[in-house]
Amino acid sequence: MGLSTMPKRKEAKGTKVTLKTAKKAIRMTQDGRRRLTLSNMGITIFPKCLLKLTNVDELDLSRNLIQKLPDNIGNFSSLRWLDLHSNRLESVPESIGNLVGMTYLNLSNNRLTSAGLPATLGFLTSLRSLNLGMNQLDTLPPTIVALDSLEELGLFDNLFIKLPEFVTVLRNLTKVNIKRNPLSYGQGDGEDMMKIKSEPEENVYLVHESSLCRACVKRCKEQREKLMGGKGGGGGGGDAVFEDKRIRTYPGLMVPNSVARVNQDVWRIRKVK
């Protein structure tokens, strides 16, 4: 008697976005811009039909499962605001440098490495806010020194051991967040070198652990163990943190953005008794 084989399970497909549904989702902002919000929809592949929406000014594709951007994303000439935080991007195509009118770009909480950042980022001379936090970066393209309009830069939770030299040159740069990087002792948190006000710690919001990369979850758990280690006494040391199984699930951190700030609770570390 032969063994019966179980049918293979099909992998779950992400939400499919059509041109029709995308057009219906466009809304006008208070300042008269056309914004398309497709956040937290389980999208796995960048919907190429969006490139046909030449009248969209702002695009929010945050909190999805997108691994790659189309090579011709530079054809999205009308784009001024792009939010791709909390996806699975490992690189950014060179054509992004064609979006010369863009003022806001959020690529935080992805899987970006320094090799995945193109030199063409330096062409985005209208950019005022660039968020690259919560990735795997240790250097930045030197061409970023050309971003004269840049006012805010997020580099938190990366792998920088020293500050990029260009941060002292950008004349309009007023806010830099470089917290939780393995900077050398001589540079501290970078504030003395830059003479720039760093982002406050309270700009942290709740998000489900599944939205974070594995490395970020590990860093969060290690930080919690440091903060809670030694509490409760006993000879268990750091293991005492896990005595209550109810705290094994660790809520991750969401980076600040215009959407996440609405109805979000500030993250707190506490031991469940």
N, C-alpha and C positions, 0 to 999 in steps of 0.2 A: 504494500500500500504506500503510494507516494505521499510525500509531505506537501500539504497545501501551502502556497505562498500568500502572504498578506499583500494586498494591493499597496503600492507606494503612495504615501501621502503627498499631496501637492502642497508646495510651499505657498503660504498666504501671500497674496499679491496686495500691493498697496493701493490706495485710492487712485482711480484713474480720473484725471482732470481733462475735460474736453474744452474746446474753445468756447462752446456755448455756456457751459457752467462757469467758466472763468469770467466771461463778460457779465454774467448775472451777479457775480460776487464783487464787482468793482463798486467802491463807494467813494464819495467826495469827502475830503477832510475839511476841517474848519478853515484852513488857509487856501482852499480851492484846488487842492491836488487830487488826482485820481489814485486811490490806493486799492490794491488787490491783496486781500488777506487769505492765505491758504495755510495757516499755521495749524500744527497738531492734527494732521489729517492722515498720517500713515503713508505719505507719499514716498516712494522709493526711488523713482526716476524723475528727473527734472522734466516737467511737461513742456516739450518743445513748442507746443501750440501757443505758449505764452509769448514767444518771440514775435508773434503776429499782432500783439496788442501794442501798437506803436504809440498809443495815447496814455499808457499807464506811467505814472510818475513814481509810485512807491510800490514795492513788492515785498510781502512778508511770507517767507517759506520756512519760518523757524519751527523747531520742534517736530521735524519729520525724520525720515530715514534716508535722505538723499546722499549718495556716495560720490557722485560726479556731476559737475556742471558741464553743459554742452560747450564745445569748442567755439561755437559762434555766439556765445552770450554777449559778445561785444556788439552784436547787431541790435541789442535792446537800447537803442540810442536815446530814448526818452527818459530812461531810468535815472532818478535822482536819489533814491533811498532804497537800500537793499538789506534785508535782514535774513540771514541764513544760520543763525545761532542754533545750537543743539541739533545738528545733523551728523553725518558720518563722512564728511569731506576729508580727503587726504591731500588734495592739491587744488589749485585754482588755475584755470586756463589763462594763457597769455593774453587772449583777446579781451579780458576784463579791462585792460588798459585803454580800450576804445570808449569806455563809458566816462568820458572826460567831464561830463556835467554832474556826476554823482557827488553828493555832499555827505552821505551817511552810509557806512558799510560795517555790518556786524557779522563776523565769522567766528565768534567765540564758541567754545564747547563743541569742537569738532575733533578731527584727528590729523590736523595739519602739521607737517614737519617743515623745517626751514627750506628744504629742497623743493617743497610743494608751493612755495610762494614765488610768483614770477617777478622779474625785474620791472615788468610793465606796470606794477602797482604805482610806480613813481610817476606815471602819466596822469594819475587822478588828481590833478592840481587844484580841483575845486573841493576836494574832500576836507570836511571839517571834523568828522568823528570816525575813528577807525578802531574797532574792537577785535583784538586777536587773542583775548584771554582764554584760558583753559584749553590749550592745545599742547603741542610737543615741540615748541620752537626754542632754539638757542641762539639764533641770529636772525637778522632781518635783511632784506635786499638793500644795499647801500643807496639805491635810487630813491628810496623813501625820503631822502634828504631834500628832494625837490617839492615835497608837499608843503608849500608855504602857507596854505590856508588851514592846515591841520590845527585844531584847538584841543581835541580830546583823543587820548591814545590809551587803549587797554592792553596790557601785556601780562596781566596777573595769571598765576597758576601755569607757568611754563617752565622752561629749563635754562633760563638765562643765568650765566655766572658773572656777567658784567653788563652794564648798560650799553645799549647801542649809542655810539658817539653822536649820532645826528640829533638826539633829543636836546642837546644843548645849543643846537644851531637853529632849529625851527622857531622862528620869531613869534608866531602866534600860538604856540603850544602852551596851554595853561593848566591842563589836567592830565596827569599820567598815573595809571594804576599798575604798579609793578610788584605788588604784594605776592608773597608765597612763591618766590623764585629763589634758587640757590645762589644768590649773589655773594660775592666775596665779602669778607668782613670789612675791608677797606671802603667798600661802597655802601655798606649798610642797606637801607631801604631805598637809596638813591636820592632822597630828598635834598641832602646837602649838596650833592653834585649838580643836580638839576635846578635847584632853587625854584621848584615847581610844586605846587600843592598836590599831594597824592589823594586819590579817591578815598573817602571815608569807608570804614569797615561796615557801616550799617547798610550799605547798598547790596544786600544779600537777600535772596528770596527762596521760598520753598519750591521744590520741583521733585517729581518722583525719581527714585534712584535709577530707573531704567533709561532716563533721558541723559544720563552721564556716561562718559567713556569709562572703561575699566580702571585706567590710571587715575582718573579724578576721584572715583569712588574709593580707591585704595588710599589716596592722600587724605581724603576726608576722614576715613576710619582711623588712620594713623594720628591725625590731629586730635580726634576725639579721645583716643586712648591717652595721649599726652595730657589733655586737659582733665580727664577723669581718673587717671592713674593715681593710686594712693588713697582714693576716697573709699570709705567703707572699712578701712583697716584690714587686718588679717595678713597672712603670708602669701596670699595669691598674687600680689603685685598687680600687673596689668590685666591678668586673667579675671580679676574681680569685676571688670567691666561687663563681662559676658555671663555673669551668674544668672541674670534674668534674661531668658530667651526672648522676651518681648522686645528687646532693644536691638536684636540682630539686624532687623531691616533698618537701613540708615537712609533718611531722606537727604538727597543731594542738594546742591546749590544751583540756583538759576542765576545767570548773569543779568544785570539790570537792563531793561529795554522798555520801550514805551508801552508794549502790550502787557508784559508780565507785572508791571507795577500796579495794575488794577486788581483790587481784591486779593492781594497776596499778603500772607503773614510773614513777618520778619523771622528768620531762622533763629532758633535757640537750641543750644546744647544742654540737655538735662538728662539725668538718670531716672529711668522709670522705676519707682519703688513698688 
